[in-house]
Amino acid sequence: MKSVVPRLDGDVEPTTADPRSDAPPFPVTGDHPDAAARVRDLAEVIEVIQPVIAADGGSLDVLELNVETGVVHLQLSGACGSCAVSAATLNGGVNRILRDRLSWVTEVIGGVQESDVSGYGGWTPKHS
């Protein structure tokens, strides 16, 4: 069975990720007895946040999770790269949600991939 990823236009596109695979959906470093649970829990929270980011034309990607130290590296991309409040989204939104829901997260390090793609939300700068 192929899994699908919804696109912003409402259609779906196939993905190569196998939902039955034991491979983590993002790079994982470190060693911890609860590593599998931490990966699963982070992936579940990201799945909840991702549609909100995608609604404005952006994407939230986990670049790395260190299961030993609890440090999560994230990147906003797409329309987030041209958005004036991307830092607030990372710090006030994503960081807060991850630390509130996952007690083992000690630090969230985020970046924004620069882009001139415009988003769909009210906070996206309009070009004249």
C-alpha positions in Angstrom: 0.0 0.0 0.0 1.4 3.4 -1.0 1.0 6.3 1.4 -0.1 9.7 0.1 0.7 13.2 1.1 -2.0 15.9 0.7 -1.0 18.9 -1.4 -2.2 22.4 -0.9 -4.4 22.2 -4.0 -6.4 19.3 -2.3 -4.9 16.6 -4.5 -2.6 14.0 -3.2 0.9 12.8 -4.3 2.5 9.5 -3.6 5.4 9.3 -1.2 8.2 6.8 -1.0 7.9 6.5 2.8 6.5 3.2 3.9 4.2 3.7 7.0 5.1 0.2 8.2 8.9 0.9 8.0 10.9 1.0 11.2 13.1 3.8 9.8 12.5 7.1 11.5 11.0 9.9 9.4 13.9 12.2 10.1 17.6 11.9 11.0 18.1 10.7 14.6 21.3 10.9 16.6 22.2 9.9 20.2 21.2 6.9 22.2 18.4 6.6 24.7 16.3 3.7 26.1 13.1 5.5 25.0 14.5 6.5 21.6 11.7 4.8 19.5 9.0 6.4 21.7 10.7 9.8 21.4 10.9 9.6 17.6 7.2 8.5 17.4 6.0 11.2 19.8 7.9 13.9 17.9 6.6 12.7 14.6 3.0 12.8 15.9 3.3 16.3 17.2 4.9 17.5 13.9 2.0 15.9 12.1 -0.4 18.1 14.1 1.5 21.3 13.5 2.4 20.7 9.8 -1.1 21.4 8.4 -1.3 24.7 10.1 2.1 25.7 8.6 1.0 24.3 5.2 -2.2 26.3 5.2 -0.1 29.4 4.8 2.1 27.8 2.1 4.9 26.7 4.3 6.5 23.5 5.5 8.0 22.4 8.8 10.8 19.8 8.5 12.7 18.0 11.2 16.4 18.2 10.3 17.6 16.2 13.2 16.5 14.8 16.6 19.1 14.0 19.2 17.2 11.5 21.4 19.9 11.6 24.1 20.0 15.4 24.7 16.5 16.2 23.6 17.6 18.8 21.0 15.4 19.1 17.9 16.6 20.9 14.8 13.8 22.3 12.6 13.5 24.3 9.4 10.6 26.3 8.0 10.5 26.5 4.2 8.2 27.5 1.4 6.3 30.7 2.0 7.7 30.8 5.5 11.0 32.0 3.9 9.4 35.3 2.9 7.2 35.7 6.0 8.0 38.5 8.5 6.8 36.4 11.5 8.7 33.1 10.8 10.8 33.6 13.9 7.7 34.1 16.0 6.2 30.9 14.5 9.3 29.0 15.5 9.9 30.5 18.9 6.4 31.4 20.1 4.6 28.5 18.4 6.5 25.4 17.4 9.1 25.7 20.3 6.4 26.2 22.9 4.2 23.4 21.6 7.1 20.9 21.4 8.3 21.7 24.9 4.8 21.7 26.4 3.8 18.3 24.8 7.2 16.5 25.0 8.8 16.9 28.4 12.1 15.4 27.2 12.6 18.2 24.6 15.3 20.5 26.0 16.0 22.8 23.1 14.5 23.6 19.7 16.9 25.0 17.2 15.1 26.4 14.2 16.0 28.0 10.9 14.2 29.5 7.9 15.0 28.6 4.4 14.9 31.9 2.4 12.3 32.0 -0.3 10.4 34.5 -2.5 7.3 32.3 -2.5 4.3 34.1 -1.1 2.0 32.4 1.4 -1.7 32.5 1.9 -2.1 33.9 5.4 -2.7 37.4 6.7 0.9 37.8 7.9 2.5 37.3 4.5 4.1 40.4 3.1 2.3 41.6 -0.1 4.4 42.6 -3.1 3.1 45.7 -4.9 
